[in-house]
Amino acid sequence: MKDNLELLKNHPLFEGVEDAIVQVFVNCIKGTKEIKAGDILFVEGDEGNEIYFILSGKFEISLLLANSPEEGYTQLGENEFLGHGALLENIDRLLTATAVEDSELIYWDSHDWQAICSAHPETGYKLVMRIAISIAEAARRLNKHLLNTISWGLE
């Protein structure tokens, strides 16, 4: 678990967070998952209450567009979070995550994250704001991708 502590302490999401609080997050890690290339981690519409951190490998993030095959719009790799929308609200997955390479992840239950953030509100606020910014950036990338897809279809 010491490796996970160093990994999280050095991640931008946890910048400025006390080591003792980062250790609480490490202690709440539910386990690791190994996903083979081509396997799906989660599918758009699945119930989503786990947050993942990619230790190694790469995932394609895609969504289902009406009357068309699933459309990949970005990839996430090592040291990136995946599925963190589950932290903000108990909603179904909005996208599909498919391993592009053999991958290893650690994961948490979103309820544990919420409990830690409630117990440490200042840290919780920082983390939620950083996650919200990350989700907003992803939404902008998706919007740009969709606009390009629509424009391409109109040509």
N, C-alpha and C positions, 0 to 999 in steps of 0.2 A: 504493500500500500504506500510505502514511501515514494516510489516512482510516481504514483498517481498524485501525491501531494505536490511534488516538484512540478509535475506537468500542469496541474491546475494553478498553482501559485504563479507560474510564468505565463499563463494564458491572459490575454487582454481583458476578458470578462471579469477576472478576479483581481485585476490591478487595483492596488490600494486596499484590498480586503485583508484583515488580520489573519495571520497564519492559523490561529486557533479556530477561526470560523471556516477557513478553507478545509481544515482537518475534519470539521463536522460534516462538510459535503463529502469528503473522501470516505468517512465512516458510513455514510448512507448509500454508497454505491451498492447497487443490488447484485451486480455481477458483470461478466463479460459475455459477449456474443461473437461468434465467428460466423461470417456470412461469405459464402462462396460467390465468385463472379457469376453474374446472371441471376442470382437469387434475389428475391424481393424482401426487404426489411419490413415495409408496411405499404399499404395500398390506400389510395384516396378513398375516403369514406369509412376506413377502419376506425374503431374507437382508439383514441390516442391519449395515454396517460404516462408514457415513458419518454424520457429525454435521453438522447444518446450523444456520446462524445467519440469521435472517430480517432482511434489510436493509430490505425494503419489502413490503407486502402482508399477507395474512392467510390462515391455513389452518384448516380444520375438522378436528378430530381425532375419529375415529369408530372403532367396533368392530362386528364382526359378532356379533349375538346369535342363538342357536339359533332356528330357525323364524321369523325376522323379518328385515326389511331392515336394512341397515347403519344403525347408530344413532350420530349425532353427539352428543358430550357436552361439548366445549369448543372454543374457538378460540384460536389463538396468532397473535401479530402481530409487528410491527416490534420489533427488539432482543430477541427471544426465541430460545432454542435449541430445536431439534427433533431427535428421534432420538438424544438423548444416552444412552439406555440402552445403546447399542452400545459405550460407553466401559467399562462395568462388566463386560460379558460378551459373548461372541460368540454372540448369540441372534437368532432371527428377529424381525422387527418384530411388536410386540404390537398395534399399531393402524394405521389408515389415515390418511394426511395428504392432504387435497384442498385445492387453492387455491380460496379464496372470492373473491379478487381477483387480478389480475395481480400476480405476486410476484417478487422477486429475492432470492437467497440466496447466501451463501458457504458452502463446505463443506470438511471435513477428512476424512481417513481416520482411523478410530479407532486404528489401530496407531501413527500419528504422535503422537497425544495420549498414548497409553500410554507411548511411548518418552520423551517430554518429561517426563511425570510420574515415570518411573523415574529419569531423569537429575537431576531436581530433586525429591527425595522430600517435602520440607516443603511445597513448592508443590503437588505432586501430591496430598498428603493434603488440603490445603485445598480444592482443586478437586473431588476425589472426594466429600468430605463435603458440599460445596454442591450438587453434582449429585445425591447421594443424597437430600438434603432436598427438592430439586426433584421428584425422582421420587416420593418419599413424598407430597408435596402433590398431585401429579397422581393418585396412587393413591387418595387420600382423596376427591378430586373425582369420580373415576370410581366409587368405591364409593357415594358419595352419589347419583350419577346412577342407578346400577343399582338401588339401594334404592327410589328414587322411581319408576323404571320398573316394578319388580316390584309396588310398592304400587298404582300406577295400574292395573295389569293385574288386581289382585285386587278392585278396587272394583266 
